[in-house]
Amino acid sequence: MKCPACGEVLIKKKGEIDLRINGKLYMVREVTFEMCPGCGERVLSPEVSQNIFQKIKARKYKEETIKIPVLNGTYG
Ligand SMILES: [Zn+2]
């Protein structure tokens, strides 16, 4: 598969990704995805993303509190 953003060949990976769905941030662990070595774009297969969406819909997840670094951009 090729990157939809820049056309590089994607590399299969397994690990943790974050998804923002309807403004909410979800962390997905132990998931198979493809990553672009060029621009860092991550692509989920239709089966995997469907599976994730179903789990979210059915609320099949646990909630954890994590600390994330938040930065403000600088102007100019
Ligand atoms: Zn790319």
N, CA, C, O and the ligand as a Tripos MOL2 file, in Angstrom:
@<TRIPOS>MOLECULE
protein
  305   303    77     0     0
PROTEIN
NO_CHARGES

@<TRIPOS>ATOM
      1 N           0.8270   -1.2040    0.0000 N.3       1 MET1
      2 CA          0.0000    0.0000    0.0000 C.3       1 MET1
      3 C           0.8630    1.2570    0.0000 C.2       1 MET1
      4 O           1.9620    1.2670    0.5540 O.2       1 MET1
      5 N           0.3670    2.2920   -0.6130 N.am      2 LYS2
      6 CA          1.1320    3.5360   -0.6630 C.3       2 LYS2
      7 C           0.4620    4.6330    0.1620 C.2       2 LYS2
      8 O          -0.7500    4.6400    0.3790 O.2       2 LYS2
      9 N           1.3010    5.5470    0.6050 N.am      3 CYS3
     10 CA          0.8150    6.6380    1.4380 C.3       3 CYS3
     11 C          -0.1520    7.5350    0.6600 C.2       3 CYS3
     12 O           0.1640    7.9960   -0.4370 O.2       3 CYS3
     13 N          -1.3300    7.7770    1.2370 N.am      4 PRO4
     14 CA         -2.2830    8.6530    0.5450 C.3       4 PRO4
     15 C          -1.8140   10.1030    0.4970 C.2       4 PRO4
     16 O          -2.2820   10.8890   -0.3270 O.2       4 PRO4
     17 N          -0.8940   10.4480    1.3790 N.am      5 ALA5
     18 CA         -0.4380   11.8360    1.4370 C.3       5 ALA5
     19 C           0.7540   12.1110    0.5270 C.2       5 ALA5
     20 O           0.7800   13.1240   -0.1730 O.2       5 ALA5
     21 N           1.7580   11.1990    0.5330 N.am      6 CYS6
     22 CA          2.9640   11.5110   -0.2370 C.3       6 CYS6
     23 C           3.3930   10.4220   -1.2040 C.2       6 CYS6
     24 O           4.3170   10.6460   -1.9850 O.2       6 CYS6
     25 N           2.7640    9.2500   -1.1870 N.am      7 GLY7
     26 CA          3.0530    8.2270   -2.1770 C.3       7 GLY7
     27 C           4.1670    7.2560   -1.8260 C.2       7 GLY7
     28 O           4.4820    6.3740   -2.6260 O.2       7 GLY7
     29 N           4.7720    7.3930   -0.6470 N.am      8 GLU8
     30 CA          5.8050    6.4560   -0.2000 C.3       8 GLU8
     31 C           5.1640    5.1080    0.1260 C.2       8 GLU8
     32 O           3.9730    5.0270    0.4270 O.2       8 GLU8
     33 N           5.9770    4.0530    0.0600 N.am      9 VAL9
     34 CA          5.4490    2.7310    0.3940 C.3       9 VAL9
     35 C           5.3570    2.5990    1.9130 C.2       9 VAL9
     36 O           6.3150    2.8770    2.6340 O.2       9 VAL9
     37 N           4.2010    2.1730    2.3760 N.am     10 LEU10
     38 CA          3.9540    2.0880    3.8110 C.3      10 LEU10
     39 C           4.6080    0.8580    4.4280 C.2      10 LEU10
     40 O           4.7600   -0.1730    3.7730 O.2      10 LEU10
     41 N           4.9880    0.9800    5.6870 N.am     11 ILE11
     42 CA          5.6040   -0.1240    6.4230 C.3      11 ILE11
     43 C           4.6110   -0.6280    7.4690 C.2      11 ILE11
     44 O           3.9960    0.1530    8.1950 O.2      11 ILE11
     45 N           4.4700   -1.9530    7.5260 N.am     12 LYS12
     46 CA          3.5620   -2.5560    8.5150 C.3      12 LYS12
     47 C           4.1650   -2.4580    9.9040 C.2      12 LYS12
     48 O           5.3450   -2.7420   10.1110 O.2      12 LYS12
     49 N           3.3360   -2.0520   10.8450 N.am     13 LYS13
     50 CA          3.8080   -1.9230   12.2170 C.3      13 LYS13
     51 C           2.7590   -2.4120   13.1720 C.2      13 LYS13
     52 O           1.5840   -2.5360   12.8270 O.2      13 LYS13
     53 N           3.2040   -2.6930   14.3950 N.am     14 LYS14
     54 CA          2.2500   -3.0500   15.4280 C.3      14 LYS14
     55 C           2.6030   -2.2560   16.6630 C.2      14 LYS14
     56 O           3.7640   -2.1960   17.0690 O.2      14 LYS14
     57 N           1.6080   -1.6560   17.2500 N.am     15 GLY15
     58 CA          1.9070   -0.8810   18.4330 C.3      15 GLY15
     59 C           0.7230   -0.0630   18.8800 C.2      15 GLY15
     60 O          -0.4250   -0.5070   18.8480 O.2      15 GLY15
     61 N           1.0360    1.1450   19.2960 N.am     16 GLU16
     62 CA          0.0290    2.0070   19.8970 C.3      16 GLU16
     63 C          -0.2040    3.2060   18.9840 C.2      16 GLU16
     64 O           0.7420    3.8140   18.4820 O.2      16 GLU16
     65 N          -1.4430    3.5250   18.7830 N.am     17 ILE17
     66 CA         -1.7440    4.7260   18.0090 C.3      17 ILE17
     67 C          -2.8140    5.5360   18.7390 C.2      17 ILE17
     68 O          -3.5520    5.0110   19.5720 O.2      17 ILE17
     69 N          -2.8800    6.8040   18.4120 N.am     18 ASP18
     70 CA         -3.9490    7.6100   18.9720 C.3      18 ASP18
     71 C          -4.8530    8.0710   17.8440 C.2      18 ASP18
     72 O          -4.4040    8.4090   16.7490 O.2      18 ASP18
     73 N          -6.1340    8.0750   18.1480 N.am     19 LEU19
     74 CA         -7.1310    8.4680   17.1640 C.3      19 LEU19
     75 C          -8.0000    9.5460   17.7660 C.2      19 LEU19
     76 O          -8.3640    9.4810   18.9400 O.2      19 LEU19
     77 N          -8.3300   10.5340   16.9640 N.am     20 ARG20
     78 CA         -9.2560   11.5560   17.4370 C.3      20 ARG20
     79 C         -10.5680   11.3570   16.6740 C.2      20 ARG20
     80 O         -10.6420   11.5440   15.4590 O.2      20 ARG20
     81 N         -11.5830   10.9760   17.4210 N.am     21 ILE21
     82 CA        -12.8740   10.7210   16.8020 C.3      21 ILE21
     83 C         -13.9190   11.5950   17.4740 C.2      21 ILE21
     84 O         -14.0870   11.5520   18.6920 O.2      21 ILE21
     85 N         -14.6080   12.3770   16.6860 N.am     22 ASN22
     86 CA        -15.6040   13.3360   17.1790 C.3      22 ASN22
     87 C         -15.0590   14.1860   18.3260 C.2      22 ASN22
     88 O         -15.7450   14.4420   19.3150 O.2      22 ASN22
     89 N         -13.8340   14.6050   18.1690 N.am     23 GLY23
     90 CA        -13.2400   15.4880   19.1560 C.3      23 GLY23
     91 C         -12.6950   14.8090   20.3900 C.2      23 GLY23
     92 O         -12.1230   15.4660   21.2590 O.2      23 GLY23
     93 N         -12.8650   13.4910   20.4790 N.am     24 LYS24
     94 CA        -12.3520   12.7760   21.6350 C.3      24 LYS24
     95 C         -11.1240   11.9680   21.2380 C.2      24 LYS24
     96 O         -11.0670   11.3770   20.1600 O.2      24 LYS24
     97 N         -10.1570   11.9580   22.1240 N.am     25 LEU25
     98 CA         -8.9120   11.2730   21.8330 C.3      25 LEU25
     99 C          -8.9390    9.8520   22.3920 C.2      25 LEU25
    100 O          -9.2110    9.6380   23.5730 O.2      25 LEU25
    101 N          -8.6540    8.9020   21.5330 N.am     26 TYR26
    102 CA         -8.6320    7.4960   21.9320 C.3      26 TYR26
    103 C          -7.2370    6.9470   21.7150 C.2      26 TYR26
    104 O          -6.5720    7.2540   20.7250 O.2      26 TYR26
    105 N          -6.8060    6.1210   22.6700 N.am     27 MET27
    106 CA         -5.5330    5.4380   22.5350 C.3      27 MET27
    107 C          -5.8300    3.9840   22.2060 C.2      27 MET27
    108 O          -6.5850    3.3220   22.9190 O.2      27 MET27
    109 N          -5.2440    3.4940   21.1400 N.am     28 VAL28
    110 CA         -5.4700    2.1020   20.7580 C.3      28 VAL28
    111 C          -4.1550    1.3550   20.8760 C.2      28 VAL28
    112 O          -3.1660    1.7070   20.2320 O.2      28 VAL28
    113 N          -4.1540    0.3170   21.7090 N.am     29 ARG29
    114 CA         -2.9250   -0.4260   21.9370 C.3      29 ARG29
    115 C          -2.9370   -1.7480   21.1900 C.2      29 ARG29
    116 O          -3.9910   -2.3140   20.9000 O.2      29 ARG29
    117 N          -1.7480   -2.2180   20.8890 N.am     30 GLU30
    118 CA         -1.5580   -3.4990   20.2030 C.3      30 GLU30
    119 C          -2.4160   -3.5850   18.9510 C.2      30 GLU30
    120 O          -3.2140   -4.5070   18.7800 O.2      30 GLU30
    121 N          -2.2370   -2.6360   18.1130 N.am     31 VAL31
    122 CA         -2.9880   -2.5940   16.8720 C.3      31 VAL31
    123 C          -2.0110   -2.6580   15.6950 C.2      31 VAL31
    124 O          -0.8980   -2.1340   15.7500 O.2      31 VAL31
    125 N          -2.4650   -3.3130   14.6420 N.am     32 THR32
    126 CA         -1.6400   -3.3870   13.4460 C.3      32 THR32
    127 C          -2.0030   -2.2310   12.5270 C.2      32 THR32
    128 O          -3.1770   -1.9910   12.2450 O.2      32 THR32
    129 N          -1.0020   -1.5330   12.0710 N.am     33 PHE33
    130 CA         -1.2610   -0.4230   11.1650 C.3      33 PHE33
    131 C          -0.0910   -0.2780   10.1930 C.2      33 PHE33
    132 O           0.9280   -0.9540   10.3280 O.2      33 PHE33
    133 N          -0.2470    0.5870    9.2410 N.am     34 GLU34
    134 CA          0.8430    0.8500    8.3070 C.3      34 GLU34
    135 C           1.2740    2.2900    8.4510 C.2      34 GLU34
    136 O           0.4580    3.2040    8.5670 O.2      34 GLU34
    137 N           2.5880    2.4650    8.4420 N.am     35 MET35
    138 CA          3.1120    3.8010    8.6770 C.3      35 MET35
    139 C           3.9860    4.2550    7.5210 C.2      35 MET35
    140 O           4.7370    3.4670    6.9460 O.2      35 MET35
    141 N           3.8810    5.5050    7.1950 N.am     36 CYS36
    142 CA          4.6680    6.0650    6.1040 C.3      36 CYS36
    143 C           6.0240    6.5230    6.6280 C.2      36 CYS36
    144 O           6.0870    7.3380    7.5480 O.2      36 CYS36
    145 N           7.1250    6.0000    6.0460 N.am     37 PRO37
    146 CA          8.4560    6.4400    6.4880 C.3      37 PRO37
    147 C           8.7540    7.8750    6.0610 C.2      37 PRO37
    148 O           9.6400    8.5240    6.6160 O.2      37 PRO37
    149 N           8.0150    8.3590    5.0810 N.am     38 GLY38
    150 CA          8.2620    9.7010    4.5740 C.3      38 GLY38
    151 C           7.6540   10.7860    5.4380 C.2      38 GLY38
    152 O           8.3500   11.6990    5.8820 O.2      38 GLY38
    153 N           6.3420   10.6880    5.6790 N.am     39 CYS39
    154 CA          5.6810   11.7930    6.3660 C.3      39 CYS39
    155 C           5.0490   11.3980    7.6980 C.2      39 CYS39
    156 O           4.4870   12.2400    8.3980 O.2      39 CYS39
    157 N           5.1440   10.0970    8.0500 N.am     40 GLY40
    158 CA          4.6210    9.6830    9.3450 C.3      40 GLY40
    159 C           3.1330    9.4080    9.3660 C.2      40 GLY40
    160 O           2.5700    9.1270   10.4230 O.2      40 GLY40
    161 N           2.4930    9.4850    8.2220 N.am     41 GLU41
    162 CA          1.0620    9.1830    8.1180 C.3      41 GLU41
    163 C           0.8020    7.7370    8.5430 C.2      41 GLU41
    164 O           1.5210    6.8240    8.1370 O.2      41 GLU41
    165 N          -0.2220    7.5410    9.3570 N.am     42 ARG42
    166 CA         -0.5620    6.1900    9.7870 C.3      42 ARG42
    167 C          -1.8850    5.7810    9.1710 C.2      42 ARG42
    168 O          -2.8570    6.5360    9.1940 O.2      42 ARG42
    169 N          -1.9120    4.5870    8.6240 N.am     43 VAL43
    170 CA         -3.1010    4.1120    7.9340 C.3      43 VAL43
    171 C          -3.5740    2.8080    8.5550 C.2      43 VAL43
    172 O          -2.7950    1.8730    8.7410 O.2      43 VAL43
    173 N          -4.8500    2.7600    8.8700 N.am     44 LEU44
    174 CA         -5.4500    1.5370    9.4020 C.3      44 LEU44
    175 C          -6.1830    0.8260    8.2760 C.2      44 LEU44
    176 O          -6.7810    1.4590    7.4050 O.2      44 LEU44
    177 N          -6.1280   -0.4970    8.3070 N.am     45 SER45
    178 CA         -6.8850   -1.2340    7.3030 C.3      45 SER45
    179 C          -8.3740   -1.0720    7.6130 C.2      45 SER45
    180 O          -8.7390   -0.8090    8.7590 O.2      45 SER45
    181 N          -9.2350   -1.2250    6.6050 N.am     46 PRO46
    182 CA        -10.6810   -1.0590    6.8460 C.3      46 PRO46
    183 C         -11.2040   -1.9940    7.9300 C.2      46 PRO46
    184 O         -12.0750   -1.6150    8.7130 O.2      46 PRO46
    185 N         -10.6710   -3.2270    7.9780 N.am     47 GLU47
    186 CA        -11.1390   -4.1860    8.9930 C.3      47 GLU47
    187 C         -10.7880   -3.7060   10.3930 C.2      47 GLU47
    188 O         -11.6030   -3.7500   11.3140 O.2      47 GLU47
    189 N          -9.5360   -3.2420   10.5240 N.am     48 VAL48
    190 CA         -9.0760   -2.8010   11.8440 C.3      48 VAL48
    191 C          -9.8490   -1.5610   12.2910 C.2      48 VAL48
    192 O         -10.2790   -1.4770   13.4410 O.2      48 VAL48
    193 N         -10.0230   -0.6100   11.3940 N.am     49 SER49
    194 CA        -10.7150    0.6060   11.8260 C.3      49 SER49
    195 C         -12.1890    0.3180   12.1230 C.2      49 SER49
    196 O         -12.7740    0.9340   13.0140 O.2      49 SER49
    197 N         -12.7820   -0.6040   11.3880 N.am     50 GLN50
    198 CA        -14.1720   -0.9750   11.6660 C.3      50 GLN50
    199 C         -14.2870   -1.6110   13.0520 C.2      50 GLN50
    200 O         -15.2040   -1.3220   13.8200 O.2      50 GLN50
    201 N         -13.3400   -2.4710   13.3360 N.am     51 ASN51
    202 CA        -13.2850   -3.1270   14.6400 C.3      51 ASN51
    203 C         -13.1680   -2.0990   15.7690 C.2      51 ASN51
    204 O         -13.8440   -2.2030   16.7920 O.2      51 ASN51
    205 N         -12.3060   -1.1140   15.5660 N.am     52 ILE52
    206 CA        -12.1160   -0.0740   16.5730 C.3      52 ILE52
    207 C         -13.4000    0.7480   16.7400 C.2      52 ILE52
    208 O         -13.8210    1.0310   17.8620 O.2      52 ILE52
    209 N         -14.0100    1.1250   15.6270 N.am     53 PHE53
    210 CA        -15.2360    1.9200   15.6970 C.3      53 PHE53
    211 C         -16.3570    1.1610   16.4090 C.2      53 PHE53
    212 O         -17.1350    1.7370   17.1680 O.2      53 PHE53
    213 N         -16.4170   -0.1390   16.1450 N.am     54 GLN54
    214 CA        -17.4490   -0.9440   16.8160 C.3      54 GLN54
    215 C         -17.2220   -0.9930   18.3160 C.2      54 GLN54
    216 O         -18.1610   -0.9000   19.1070 O.2      54 GLN54
    217 N         -15.9580   -1.1420   18.6930 N.am     55 LYS55
    218 CA        -15.6290   -1.1810   20.1230 C.3      55 LYS55
    219 C         -15.9660    0.1450   20.7900 C.2      55 LYS55
    220 O         -16.4690    0.1740   21.9130 O.2      55 LYS55
    221 N         -15.6890    1.2330   20.0990 N.am     56 ILE56
    222 CA        -15.9940    2.5490   20.6570 C.3      56 ILE56
    223 C         -17.5070    2.7200   20.7850 C.2      56 ILE56
    224 O         -17.9980    3.2200   21.7960 O.2      56 ILE56
    225 N         -18.2330    2.3060   19.7620 N.am     57 LYS57
    226 CA        -19.6930    2.4100   19.7700 C.3      57 LYS57
    227 C         -20.2940    1.6130   20.9220 C.2      57 LYS57
    228 O         -21.2260    2.0580   21.5910 O.2      57 LYS57
    229 N         -19.7350    0.4220   21.1350 N.am     58 ALA58
    230 CA        -20.2420   -0.4540   22.1970 C.3      58 ALA58
    231 C         -19.5940   -0.1330   23.5490 C.2      58 ALA58
    232 O         -19.8290   -0.8210   24.5420 O.2      58 ALA58
    233 N         -18.7920    0.9040   23.5660 N.am     59 ARG59
    234 CA        -18.0520    1.3290   24.7540 C.3      59 ARG59
    235 C         -17.2030    0.2120   25.3480 C.2      59 ARG59
    236 O         -17.0880    0.0760   26.5660 O.2      59 ARG59
    237 N         -16.6250   -0.5680   24.4790 N.am     60 LYS60
    238 CA        -15.7570   -1.6550   24.9360 C.3      60 LYS60
    239 C         -14.3390   -1.1350   25.1200 C.2      60 LYS60
    240 O         -13.4050   -1.5360   24.4260 O.2      60 LYS60
    241 N         -14.2170   -0.2480   26.0610 N.am     61 TYR61
    242 CA        -12.8910    0.2580   26.3760 C.3      61 TYR61
    243 C         -12.8630    0.6510   27.8300 C.2      61 TYR61
    244 O         -13.9010    0.8670   28.4570 O.2      61 TYR61
    245 N         -11.6570    0.7410   28.3560 N.am     62 LYS62
    246 CA        -11.5350    1.2400   29.7190 C.3      62 LYS62
    247 C         -10.9670    2.6390   29.6460 C.2      62 LYS62
    248 O         -10.2870    3.0030   28.6870 O.2      62 LYS62
    249 N         -11.2550    3.4120   30.6650 N.am     63 GLU63
    250 CA        -10.7540    4.7700   30.6600 C.3      63 GLU63
    251 C          -9.5730    4.8840   31.6020 C.2      63 GLU63
    252 O          -9.6150    4.4470   32.7520 O.2      63 GLU63
    253 N          -8.5310    5.4790   31.0830 N.am     64 GLU64
    254 CA         -7.3400    5.7110   31.8810 C.3      64 GLU64
    255 C          -7.0310    7.1940   31.8500 C.2      64 GLU64
    256 O          -7.3200    7.8910   30.8770 O.2      64 GLU64
    257 N          -6.4540    7.6460   32.9070 N.am     65 THR65
    258 CA         -6.0060    9.0320   32.9180 C.3      65 THR65
    259 C          -4.5250    9.0480   32.6040 C.2      65 THR65
    260 O          -3.7230    8.4310   33.3040 O.2      65 THR65
    261 N          -4.1720    9.7510   31.5560 N.am     66 ILE66
    262 CA         -2.7680    9.8540   31.2060 C.3      66 ILE66
    263 C          -2.3690   11.3210   31.1620 C.2      66 ILE66
    264 O          -3.1960   12.2090   30.9590 O.2      66 ILE66
    265 N          -1.0960   11.5410   31.3550 N.am     67 LYS67
    266 CA         -0.6000   12.9100   31.2680 C.3      67 LYS67
    267 C          -0.0040   13.1000   29.8970 C.2      67 LYS67
    268 O           0.8620   12.3370   29.4700 O.2      67 LYS67
    269 N          -0.4630   14.1070   29.2190 N.am     68 ILE68
    270 CA          0.1150   14.3950   27.9110 C.3      68 ILE68
    271 C           0.6900   15.8070   27.8970 C.2      68 ILE68
    272 O           0.1130   16.7380   28.4590 O.2      68 ILE68
    273 N           1.8170   15.9390   27.2550 N.am     69 PRO69
    274 CA          2.4100   17.2700   27.1610 C.3      69 PRO69
    275 C           1.5750   18.1590   26.2320 C.2      69 PRO69
    276 O           1.2370   17.7610   25.1170 O.2      69 PRO69
    277 N           1.2600   19.3290   26.6910 N.am     70 VAL70
    278 CA          0.4760   20.2600   25.8780 C.3      70 VAL70
    279 C           1.2870   21.5230   25.6480 C.2      70 VAL70
    280 O           1.7940   22.1260   26.5940 O.2      70 VAL70
    281 N           1.4070   21.9120   24.4080 N.am     71 LEU71
    282 CA          2.1990   23.0960   24.0910 C.3      71 LEU71
    283 C           1.3590   24.1530   23.4010 C.2      71 LEU71
    284 O           0.3940   23.8490   22.7000 O.2      71 LEU71
    285 N           1.7390   25.3760   23.6110 N.am     72 ASN72
    286 CA          1.1650   26.4660   22.8540 C.3      72 ASN72
    287 C           2.1100   26.8440   21.7300 C.2      72 ASN72
    288 O           3.3150   26.9850   21.9350 O.2      72 ASN72
    289 N           1.5640   27.0030   20.5700 N.am     73 GLY73
    290 CA          2.4050   27.4390   19.4590 C.3      73 GLY73
    291 C           2.7940   28.8920   19.6360 C.2      73 GLY73
    292 O           2.1270   29.6440   20.3460 O.2      73 GLY73
    293 N           3.8700   29.2800   18.9910 N.am     74 THR74
    294 CA          4.2410   30.6890   19.0680 C.3      74 THR74
    295 C           3.8540   31.3780   17.7720 C.2      74 THR74
    296 O           3.8930   30.7840   16.6950 O.2      74 THR74
    297 N           3.4900   32.6090   17.8930 N.am     75 TYR75
    298 CA          3.0780   33.3550   16.7090 C.3      75 TYR75
    299 C           4.2600   34.0650   16.0680 C.2      75 TYR75
    300 O           5.1640   34.5360   16.7590 O.2      75 TYR75
    301 N           4.2480   34.1360   14.7750 N.am     76 GLY76
    302 CA          5.2320   34.9350   14.0530 C.3      76 GLY76
    303 C           6.5140   34.2580   13.7440 C.2      76 GLY76
    304 O           7.4000   34.8600   13.1380 O.2      76 GLY76
    305 ZN          3.5620    9.7910    3.4490 Zn       77 ZN77
@<TRIPOS>BOND
     1     1     2 1
     2     2     3 1
     3     3     4 2
     4     3     5 am
     5     5     6 1
     6     6     7 1
     7     7     8 2
     8     7     9 am
     9     9    10 1
    10    10    11 1
    11    11    12 2
    12    11    13 am
    13    13    14 1
    14    14    15 1
    15    15    16 2
    16    15    17 am
    17    17    18 1
    18    18    19 1
    19    19    20 2
    20    19    21 am
    21    21    22 1
    22    22    23 1
    23    23    24 2
    24    23    25 am
    25    25    26 1
    26    26    27 1
    27    27    28 2
    28    27    29 am
    29    29    30 1
    30    30    31 1
    31    31    32 2
    32    31    33 am
    33    33    34 1
    34    34    35 1
    35    35    36 2
    36    35    37 am
    37    37    38 1
    38    38    39 1
    39    39    40 2
    40    39    41 am
    41    41    42 1
    42    42    43 1
    43    43    44 2
    44    43    45 am
    45    45    46 1
    46    46    47 1
    47    47    48 2
    48    47    49 am
    49    49    50 1
    50    50    51 1
    51    51    52 2
    52    51    53 am
    53    53    54 1
    54    54    55 1
    55    55    56 2
    56    55    57 am
    57    57    58 1
    58    58    59 1
    59    59    60 2
    60    59    61 am
    61    61    62 1
    62    62    63 1
    63    63    64 2
    64    63    65 am
    65    65    66 1
    66    66    67 1
    67    67    68 2
    68    67    69 am
    69    69    70 1
    70    70    71 1
    71    71    72 2
    72    71    73 am
    73    73    74 1
    74    74    75 1
    75    75    76 2
    76    75    77 am
    77    77    78 1
    78    78    79 1
    79    79    80 2
    80    79    81 am
    81    81    82 1
    82    82    83 1
    83    83    84 2
    84    83    85 am
    85    85    86 1
    86    86    87 1
    87    87    88 2
    88    87    89 am
    89    89    90 1
    90    90    91 1
    91    91    92 2
    92    91    93 am
    93    93    94 1
    94    94    95 1
    95    95    96 2
    96    95    97 am
    97    97    98 1
    98    98    99 1
    99    99   100 2
   100    99   101 am
   101   101   102 1
   102   102   103 1
   103   103   104 2
   104   103   105 am
   105   105   106 1
   106   106   107 1
   107   107   108 2
   108   107   109 am
   109   109   110 1
   110   110   111 1
   111   111   112 2
   112   111   113 am
   113   113   114 1
   114   114   115 1
   115   115   116 2
   116   115   117 am
   117   117   118 1
   118   118   119 1
   119   119   120 2
   120   119   121 am
   121   121   122 1
   122   122   123 1
   123   123   124 2
   124   123   125 am
   125   125   126 1
   126   126   127 1
   127   127   128 2
   128   127   129 am
   129   129   130 1
   130   130   131 1
   131   131   132 2
   132   131   133 am
   133   133   134 1
   134   134   135 1
   135   135   136 2
   136   135   137 am
   137   137   138 1
   138   138   139 1
   139   139   140 2
   140   139   141 am
   141   141   142 1
   142   142   143 1
   143   143   144 2
   144   143   145 am
   145   145   146 1
   146   146   147 1
   147   147   148 2
   148   147   149 am
   149   149   150 1
   150   150   151 1
   151   151   152 2
   152   151   153 am
   153   153   154 1
   154   154   155 1
   155   155   156 2
   156   155   157 am
   157   157   158 1
   158   158   159 1
   159   159   160 2
   160   159   161 am
   161   161   162 1
   162   162   163 1
   163   163   164 2
   164   163   165 am
   165   165   166 1
   166   166   167 1
   167   167   168 2
   168   167   169 am
   169   169   170 1
   170   170   171 1
   171   171   172 2
   172   171   173 am
   173   173   174 1
   174   174   175 1
   175   175   176 2
   176   175   177 am
   177   177   178 1
   178   178   179 1
   179   179   180 2
   180   179   181 am
   181   181   182 1
   182   182   183 1
   183   183   184 2
   184   183   185 am
   185   185   186 1
   186   186   187 1
   187   187   188 2
   188   187   189 am
   189   189   190 1
   190   190   191 1
   191   191   192 2
   192   191   193 am
   193   193   194 1
   194   194   195 1
   195   195   196 2
   196   195   197 am
   197   197   198 1
   198   198   199 1
   199   199   200 2
   200   199   201 am
   201   201   202 1
   202   202   203 1
   203   203   204 2
   204   203   205 am
   205   205   206 1
   206   206   207 1
   207   207   208 2
   208   207   209 am
   209   209   210 1
   210   210   211 1
   211   211   212 2
   212   211   213 am
   213   213   214 1
   214   214   215 1
   215   215   216 2
   216   215   217 am
   217   217   218 1
   218   218   219 1
   219   219   220 2
   220   219   221 am
   221   221   222 1
   222   222   223 1
   223   223   224 2
   224   223   225 am
   225   225   226 1
   226   226   227 1
   227   227   228 2
   228   227   229 am
   229   229   230 1
   230   230   231 1
   231   231   232 2
   232   231   233 am
   233   233   234 1
   234   234   235 1
   235   235   236 2
   236   235   237 am
   237   237   238 1
   238   238   239 1
   239   239   240 2
   240   239   241 am
   241   241   242 1
   242   242   243 1
   243   243   244 2
   244   243   245 am
   245   245   246 1
   246   246   247 1
   247   247   248 2
   248   247   249 am
   249   249   250 1
   250   250   251 1
   251   251   252 2
   252   251   253 am
   253   253   254 1
   254   254   255 1
   255   255   256 2
   256   255   257 am
   257   257   258 1
   258   258   259 1
   259   259   260 2
   260   259   261 am
   261   261   262 1
   262   262   263 1
   263   263   264 2
   264   263   265 am
   265   265   266 1
   266   266   267 1
   267   267   268 2
   268   267   269 am
   269   269   270 1
   270   270   271 1
   271   271   272 2
   272   271   273 am
   273   273   274 1
   274   274   275 1
   275   275   276 2
   276   275   277 am
   277   277   278 1
   278   278   279 1
   279   279   280 2
   280   279   281 am
   281   281   282 1
   282   282   283 1
   283   283   284 2
   284   283   285 am
   285   285   286 1
   286   286   287 1
   287   287   288 2
   288   287   289 am
   289   289   290 1
   290   290   291 1
   291   291   292 2
   292   291   293 am
   293   293   294 1
   294   294   295 1
   295   295   296 2
   296   295   297 am
   297   297   298 1
   298   298   299 1
   299   299   300 2
   300   299   301 am
   301   301   302 1
   302   302   303 1
   303   303   304 2
@<TRIPOS>SUBSTRUCTURE
     1 MET1         2 RESIDUE 1 A MET
     2 LYS2         6 RESIDUE 1 A LYS
     3 CYS3        10 RESIDUE 1 A CYS
     4 PRO4        14 RESIDUE 1 A PRO
     5 ALA5        18 RESIDUE 1 A ALA
     6 CYS6        22 RESIDUE 1 A CYS
     7 GLY7        26 RESIDUE 1 A GLY
     8 GLU8        30 RESIDUE 1 A GLU
     9 VAL9        34 RESIDUE 1 A VAL
    10 LEU10       38 RESIDUE 1 A LEU
    11 ILE11       42 RESIDUE 1 A ILE
    12 LYS12       46 RESIDUE 1 A LYS
    13 LYS13       50 RESIDUE 1 A LYS
    14 LYS14       54 RESIDUE 1 A LYS
    15 GLY15       58 RESIDUE 1 A GLY
    16 GLU16       62 RESIDUE 1 A GLU
    17 ILE17       66 RESIDUE 1 A ILE
    18 ASP18       70 RESIDUE 1 A ASP
    19 LEU19       74 RESIDUE 1 A LEU
    20 ARG20       78 RESIDUE 1 A ARG
    21 ILE21       82 RESIDUE 1 A ILE
    22 ASN22       86 RESIDUE 1 A ASN
    23 GLY23       90 RESIDUE 1 A GLY
    24 LYS24       94 RESIDUE 1 A LYS
    25 LEU25       98 RESIDUE 1 A LEU
    26 TYR26      102 RESIDUE 1 A TYR
    27 MET27      106 RESIDUE 1 A MET
    28 VAL28      110 RESIDUE 1 A VAL
    29 ARG29      114 RESIDUE 1 A ARG
    30 GLU30      118 RESIDUE 1 A GLU
    31 VAL31      122 RESIDUE 1 A VAL
    32 THR32      126 RESIDUE 1 A THR
    33 PHE33      130 RESIDUE 1 A PHE
    34 GLU34      134 RESIDUE 1 A GLU
    35 MET35      138 RESIDUE 1 A MET
    36 CYS36      142 RESIDUE 1 A CYS
    37 PRO37      146 RESIDUE 1 A PRO
    38 GLY38      150 RESIDUE 1 A GLY
    39 CYS39      154 RESIDUE 1 A CYS
    40 GLY40      158 RESIDUE 1 A GLY
    41 GLU41      162 RESIDUE 1 A GLU
    42 ARG42      166 RESIDUE 1 A ARG
    43 VAL43      170 RESIDUE 1 A VAL
    44 LEU44      174 RESIDUE 1 A LEU
    45 SER45      178 RESIDUE 1 A SER
    46 PRO46      182 RESIDUE 1 A PRO
    47 GLU47      186 RESIDUE 1 A GLU
    48 VAL48      190 RESIDUE 1 A VAL
    49 SER49      194 RESIDUE 1 A SER
    50 GLN50      198 RESIDUE 1 A GLN
    51 ASN51      202 RESIDUE 1 A ASN
    52 ILE52      206 RESIDUE 1 A ILE
    53 PHE53      210 RESIDUE 1 A PHE
    54 GLN54      214 RESIDUE 1 A GLN
    55 LYS55      218 RESIDUE 1 A LYS
    56 ILE56      222 RESIDUE 1 A ILE
    57 LYS57      226 RESIDUE 1 A LYS
    58 ALA58      230 RESIDUE 1 A ALA
    59 ARG59      234 RESIDUE 1 A ARG
    60 LYS60      238 RESIDUE 1 A LYS
    61 TYR61      242 RESIDUE 1 A TYR
    62 LYS62      246 RESIDUE 1 A LYS
    63 GLU63      250 RESIDUE 1 A GLU
    64 GLU64      254 RESIDUE 1 A GLU
    65 THR65      258 RESIDUE 1 A THR
    66 ILE66      262 RESIDUE 1 A ILE
    67 LYS67      266 RESIDUE 1 A LYS
    68 ILE68      270 RESIDUE 1 A ILE
    69 PRO69      274 RESIDUE 1 A PRO
    70 VAL70      278 RESIDUE 1 A VAL
    71 LEU71      282 RESIDUE 1 A LEU
    72 ASN72      286 RESIDUE 1 A ASN
    73 GLY73      290 RESIDUE 1 A GLY
    74 THR74      294 RESIDUE 1 A THR
    75 TYR75      298 RESIDUE 1 A TYR
    76 GLY76      302 RESIDUE 1 A GLY
    77 ZN77       305 GROUP 0 **** ****
